[in-house]
Amino acid sequence: MKPLKTRSIRNTFFGRFRHFLDVIDPSTLFVTEKRLRECVELLDHFKQGTLPLGVTDAQLWQAQKIKQAIIHPDTGEKILMPFRMSGFIPFGTPVVVGLLLPNQTLASTVFWQWLNQSHNACVNYSNRNASKPAPASKFLQGYLGAVTSAVSIAVSPSKSCVDLCLVAVARFPLKKHSSVFTASANVCNVVLMRHSELSEGISVLDNNGNVVGTSRVAARHALLETALTRVVMPMPILVLPPLIMSALEKLPLLQRQKRLVLPVHSLVCLAAFGLALPLAISLFPQMSQISVDQLEPEIAMATDCKIVTYNKGL
């Protein structure tokens, strides 16, 4: 099966799950510049119908996997390594360990929350819908809002529920944060980092991949779908580690070696996040569809299609 004929596969949750396992595969972090160029050129030859003899489907699939993991679909530019989806878990490891450290001081709490939210913010921004350019000032505003609110709630956890819904806390829940607070925080981080899409709109495409207009309605749908993935993402981390650790802590080894509890807990959290990430981002297709009737009148006038697509980002 050729890589450009995958739409039917990705119409199912399981198909998207398999696809995003490739997207988050950390082995793509080690792809060289030369190898990336070869993959891009191979896919260009495929689109033009000029493939060299002997190229297999497996080679095309691998080329597509590498390109999608590194190149932003809207800008065509490389995403910085720490902010790719394939780097989300590996580069988040030091942050996870830091957030799990016991006996945190005020300074260490502020530092780890700042580092965590900085990474989250850059990942959200780097994997946004970038069909419309946004000035760097808007990124800076969103970044400052996300980090400031996260640090504020971390050092003052007695905020009201209304306040909590307006801040971005940690990617990984600590004991003082409930699942509602964590989910609300993740949603707010996405909105703060991608708020320019709501005012500028995003491009919508017809069946042939041609841009037929810019839609704020589609932008709201894109952010809603992305926000829902951020609500689901913490759930396995909230549920699985306590259940697993309650069983592991009864083992004689951990009862004798208490200092192993934190490293084991960290590994369990990382494993839970490794499962949660592809599950969450598989909820919706990256290229989502929407009825033209739901969009602005000028878009309906610009196309005969009844359904258009848009890139919701990751």
C-alpha positions as CSV (number, residue, x, y, z in Angstrom):
1,M,0.0,0.0,0.0
2,K,1.4,3.4,-1.0
3,P,1.7,6.1,1.7
4,L,-0.6,8.5,-0.1
5,K,-3.5,6.0,0.2
6,T,-3.9,5.9,3.9
7,R,-7.0,8.0,4.4
8,S,-9.3,5.0,4.9
9,I,-6.9,3.5,7.4
10,R,-6.9,6.7,9.5
11,N,-10.7,7.0,9.5
12,T,-10.6,4.5,12.3
13,F,-9.2,5.0,15.8
14,F,-7.0,1.9,15.6
15,G,-5.6,3.1,12.2
16,R,-4.8,6.5,13.7
17,F,-3.3,4.8,16.8
18,R,-0.9,2.8,14.6
19,H,0.0,5.9,12.6
20,F,0.7,8.0,15.7
21,L,2.9,5.2,17.1
22,D,5.1,6.0,14.1
23,V,4.8,9.7,14.7
24,I,6.1,9.5,18.3
25,D,8.8,6.9,17.5
26,P,11.9,8.4,19.1
27,S,14.2,6.7,16.6
28,T,13.3,9.4,14.1
29,L,15.2,11.9,16.3
30,F,18.4,10.4,15.0
31,V,17.7,10.8,11.3
32,T,20.4,12.7,9.5
33,E,19.9,15.7,7.3
34,K,21.0,13.7,4.3
35,R,18.5,10.9,5.1
36,L,15.7,13.4,5.5
37,R,16.4,14.9,2.1
38,E,16.4,11.5,0.5
39,C,13.0,10.7,2.1
40,V,11.5,14.0,0.9
41,E,12.9,13.5,-2.6
42,L,11.6,9.9,-2.7
43,L,8.1,11.1,-1.8
44,D,8.3,13.9,-4.4
45,H,9.1,11.3,-7.0
46,F,6.2,9.2,-5.9
47,K,3.8,12.2,-6.3
48,Q,5.2,12.9,-9.7
49,G,5.0,9.3,-10.8
50,T,8.8,9.2,-11.4
51,L,9.8,6.6,-8.8
52,P,13.1,4.8,-9.6
53,L,12.8,1.1,-10.3
54,G,13.1,-1.2,-7.3
55,V,11.6,1.1,-4.7
56,T,9.4,-0.9,-2.4
57,D,6.2,0.0,-0.4
58,A,8.2,-0.5,2.8
59,Q,10.7,2.2,1.7
60,L,7.9,4.6,0.9
61,W,6.2,4.0,4.2
62,Q,9.5,4.6,6.0
63,A,10.2,7.8,4.1
64,Q,6.7,9.1,4.9
65,K,7.2,8.2,8.6
66,I,10.4,10.2,8.8
67,K,9.1,13.2,6.9
68,Q,5.9,13.4,9.0
69,A,7.9,13.1,12.2
70,I,10.3,16.0,11.4
71,I,8.6,18.3,8.8
72,H,5.7,20.5,9.8
73,P,2.8,19.8,7.3
74,D,1.9,23.5,6.9
75,T,5.2,25.3,6.9
76,G,7.3,22.6,5.3
77,E,10.0,23.4,7.8
78,K,11.8,21.2,10.3
79,I,10.4,21.2,13.8
80,L,13.1,21.6,16.5
81,M,14.0,18.2,18.0
82,P,12.9,18.8,21.6
83,F,9.5,20.0,20.3
84,R,8.6,17.2,17.9
85,M,6.0,14.7,19.0
86,S,8.7,12.0,18.8
87,G,10.7,14.0,21.3
88,F,7.9,14.7,23.7
89,I,8.6,11.7,26.0
90,P,12.4,11.5,25.7
91,F,12.9,15.3,26.4
92,G,10.2,15.3,29.1
93,T,12.0,12.7,31.1
94,P,14.2,15.1,33.2
95,V,11.1,17.2,33.8
96,V,9.1,14.2,35.0
97,V,11.9,13.3,37.4
98,G,12.1,16.8,38.7
99,L,8.3,17.1,39.2
100,L,8.4,13.8,41.2
101,L,11.3,14.9,43.5
102,P,10.2,14.8,47.2
103,N,10.6,17.7,49.6
104,Q,10.3,20.4,47.0
105,T,11.4,23.9,48.0
106,L,9.6,27.0,46.7
107,A,12.5,27.6,44.3
108,S,12.6,24.1,43.0
109,T,8.8,24.0,42.5
110,V,9.0,27.2,40.5
111,F,11.9,25.9,38.4
112,W,10.3,22.6,37.5
113,Q,6.9,24.1,36.7
114,W,8.6,26.8,34.5
115,L,10.6,24.1,32.7
116,N,7.6,21.8,32.3
117,Q,5.3,24.6,31.0
118,S,8.0,26.0,28.7
119,H,8.4,22.5,27.1
120,N,4.6,22.1,26.8
121,A,4.1,25.5,25.4
122,C,6.8,25.1,22.7
123,V,5.4,21.6,21.7
124,N,1.9,23.1,21.4
125,Y,3.1,26.0,19.3
126,S,5.5,23.9,17.1
127,N,2.7,21.4,16.3
128,R,-0.1,24.0,15.7
129,N,-2.0,24.7,12.6
130,A,0.4,27.1,10.8
131,S,-1.6,27.7,7.6
132,K,-1.8,31.4,8.7
133,P,1.4,33.2,9.8
134,A,1.4,34.6,13.3
135,P,3.8,37.2,14.7
136,A,6.3,36.2,17.3
137,S,4.7,38.6,19.7
138,K,1.6,36.5,20.0
139,F,3.7,33.4,20.8
140,L,5.5,35.4,23.5
141,Q,2.2,36.5,25.0
142,G,0.8,33.0,25.1
143,Y,4.1,31.6,26.5
144,L,4.2,34.2,29.3
145,G,0.5,33.6,30.1
146,A,1.0,29.8,30.3
147,V,4.1,29.8,32.3
148,T,3.0,32.6,34.7
149,S,-0.3,30.9,35.5
150,A,1.4,27.5,36.0
151,V,3.9,28.8,38.4
152,S,1.2,30.8,40.3
153,I,-1.0,27.8,40.9
154,A,2.0,25.6,41.8
155,V,3.1,27.9,44.6
156,S,-0.5,28.8,45.6
157,P,-2.6,25.6,45.3
158,S,-5.6,26.9,47.2
159,K,-6.9,28.9,44.2
160,S,-10.6,28.7,43.4
161,C,-11.9,26.3,40.8
162,V,-12.6,29.3,38.5
163,D,-9.0,30.4,38.8
164,L,-7.7,26.9,38.1
165,C,-9.6,26.7,34.8
166,L,-7.6,29.7,33.7
167,V,-4.1,28.3,34.3
168,A,-1.8,25.7,33.1
169,V,-0.4,23.4,35.8
170,A,1.9,20.4,35.2
171,R,1.8,17.7,32.6
172,F,2.1,15.1,35.3
173,P,-0.3,15.4,38.3
174,L,1.2,15.7,41.7
175,K,-0.7,14.9,44.9
176,K,-2.0,18.4,45.4
177,H,-3.6,18.6,41.9
178,S,-6.8,16.7,41.0
179,S,-7.6,15.4,37.5
180,V,-10.0,18.3,37.0
181,F,-7.3,20.8,37.6
182,T,-4.7,19.0,35.4
183,A,-7.2,18.7,32.5
184,S,-8.2,22.3,32.8
185,A,-4.6,23.3,32.8
186,N,-3.7,21.3,29.7
187,V,-6.7,22.9,27.9
188,C,-5.6,26.4,28.8
189,N,-2.1,25.8,27.7
190,V,-3.3,24.9,24.2
191,V,-5.6,27.9,24.0
192,L,-2.9,30.3,25.3
193,M,-0.3,29.1,22.8
194,R,-2.7,28.9,19.8
195,H,-5.1,31.7,20.5
196,S,-4.1,33.6,17.3
197,E,-5.9,30.9,15.3
198,L,-9.2,32.0,16.8
199,S,-8.7,35.5,15.5
200,E,-6.9,34.8,12.3
201,G,-8.7,31.6,11.3
202,I,-7.1,28.6,9.6
203,S,-7.1,27.4,6.0
204,V,-9.7,24.9,4.8
205,L,-9.1,22.6,1.8
206,D,-11.3,21.1,-0.8
207,N,-11.2,17.4,-2.0
208,N,-8.1,18.2,-4.2
209,G,-6.2,19.8,-1.3
210,N,-6.7,23.4,-2.6
211,V,-7.2,26.2,-0.1
212,V,-10.8,27.5,-0.5
213,G,-10.7,30.1,2.3
214,T,-9.9,30.9,5.9
215,S,-12.3,30.0,8.7
216,R,-12.5,31.0,12.3
217,V,-15.2,28.4,12.8
218,A,-12.8,25.7,11.7
219,A,-10.2,27.1,14.0
220,R,-12.6,26.8,16.9
221,H,-13.2,23.1,16.0
222,A,-9.4,22.5,15.7
223,L,-8.7,23.9,19.1
224,L,-11.6,22.1,20.6
225,E,-10.4,18.8,19.3
226,T,-6.9,19.4,20.4
227,A,-8.1,20.5,23.8
228,L,-10.1,17.3,24.2
229,T,-6.9,15.3,23.5
230,R,-5.2,17.3,26.3
231,V,-8.1,16.4,28.7
232,V,-7.7,12.7,27.9
233,M,-3.9,12.6,28.0
234,P,-3.5,12.8,31.8
235,M,-6.1,10.2,32.6
236,P,-3.9,7.1,32.2
237,I,-1.2,8.9,34.3
238,L,-3.7,9.7,37.0
239,V,-5.2,6.2,37.1
240,L,-2.5,3.6,36.2
241,P,0.6,4.7,38.4
242,P,-1.3,4.6,41.7
243,L,-2.8,1.2,40.9
244,I,0.6,-0.2,39.7
245,M,2.6,1.3,42.6
246,S,0.2,0.1,45.2
247,A,1.0,-3.5,44.0
248,L,4.7,-2.9,43.5
249,E,5.3,-1.3,46.9
250,K,4.2,-4.6,48.5
251,L,7.1,-6.4,46.9
252,P,9.9,-7.3,49.4
253,L,12.5,-5.6,47.3
254,L,10.8,-2.1,47.5
255,Q,10.0,-2.7,51.1
256,R,13.6,-3.2,51.9
257,Q,15.0,-0.6,49.4
258,K,12.8,2.5,50.0
259,R,15.1,4.6,47.8
260,L,14.0,2.6,44.8
261,V,10.4,3.7,45.1
262,L,10.9,7.1,43.4
263,P,12.8,5.8,40.4
264,V,10.3,3.0,39.9
265,H,7.5,5.4,40.3
266,S,9.1,7.7,37.6
267,L,9.4,4.7,35.2
268,V,5.8,3.8,35.8
269,C,4.7,7.3,35.1
270,L,6.8,7.4,31.9
271,A,5.3,4.2,30.7
272,A,1.8,5.4,31.4
273,F,2.6,8.6,29.5
274,G,4.0,6.6,26.6
275,L,0.7,4.9,26.3
276,A,-1.4,8.0,27.0
277,L,0.2,10.2,24.3
278,P,-0.7,8.0,21.2
279,L,-4.1,7.2,22.7
280,A,-5.0,10.8,23.2
281,I,-3.8,12.2,19.9
282,S,-5.5,9.4,18.0
283,L,-9.0,10.5,19.1
284,F,-9.3,12.8,16.1
285,P,-7.7,12.7,12.6
286,Q,-5.0,15.3,12.1
287,M,-6.8,16.3,8.9
288,S,-10.4,16.7,10.2
289,Q,-13.5,17.2,8.1
290,I,-16.3,19.7,8.5
291,S,-19.5,20.5,6.6
292,V,-19.3,23.7,4.5
293,D,-22.8,24.6,5.9
294,Q,-21.2,25.1,9.3
295,L,-18.6,27.6,8.0
296,E,-18.6,31.2,6.9
297,P,-20.9,32.0,3.9
298,E,-17.9,33.2,1.8
299,I,-16.4,29.7,2.0
300,A,-19.6,28.1,0.8
301,M,-19.6,30.5,-2.2
302,A,-16.0,29.6,-3.0
303,T,-16.4,25.8,-3.4
304,D,-18.9,23.2,-4.7
305,C,-17.7,20.7,-2.0
306,K,-20.1,19.9,0.8
307,I,-17.2,18.7,3.0
308,V,-13.9,20.5,3.5
309,T,-10.8,19.5,5.6
310,Y,-8.5,21.4,7.9
311,N,-5.3,20.5,9.8
312,K,-6.2,20.6,13.5
313,G,-2.5,20.3,14.5
314,L,-1.3,18.0,17.3
